[in-house]
Each structure stands twice: as C-alpha cells, then as structure tokens.
Amino acid sequence: SQDLKGAMETLIEQKRQKLSTVEKLDDHMDFASQLIFAQNRGDLTAENVNQCVLEMMIAAPDTLSVTLFFMLILIAEHPTVEEDMMREIETVVGKQELQS
C-alpha cells in the first residue's frame, strides 16, 4: 500500500512539473490537472488529490469494461443506430484504416 501511495505521489509530482512548463494549458487540462489546480487553490489537500488519482487508476479499468460491454450490447440490439454510427465513422475517417 505504501509503495502504491509513493508511486501515486511521484506521478502527480511529474504531472505538476509538466503543467508548470507547458505554454498552452488547454492542451493539458485533464481530470488530474483539474485536481492539481484545485489543490493549488486550497480546495483540496494533497491527500485528496492522491486518493482521487489512485481511485481512478484502480477503479477505471473495471467500470470502463462494464460500460463498454453494455454499450456494445445496446448497439447490437439497435441495428439502425449501428448503421448511423458506421456512416458517421465513414464520413469522418473516409477510406483510411481505423486506428486505436
């Protein structure tokens, strides 16, 4: 547990350093950045930020996989929605091969 906490603190500090050197913040304003700025304003403690980031890293893969599963089930159950999605993808991507 202490190793994980230390790793989180290191990652957050690296993110904090990156934010202090970027020229355009808009390109780097993700949830972790918002947490860091909330701490800077005094809205959160360092422990709050560490706990939020830790929970995102531990819980996110599980909740994401469940969400994707149900999204795919719903798409499969609604073929017209699937067709609309495929048309939109083709409009945006064109003949290019899809990439992750």
Secondary structure, 3 states (H helix, E strand, C coil): CHHHHHHHHHHHHHHHHHHHHCCCHHHHCCHHHHHHHHHHHCCCCHHHHHHHHHHHHHHHHHHHHHHHHHHHHHHHHCHHHHHHHHHHHHHHHCCCCCCC
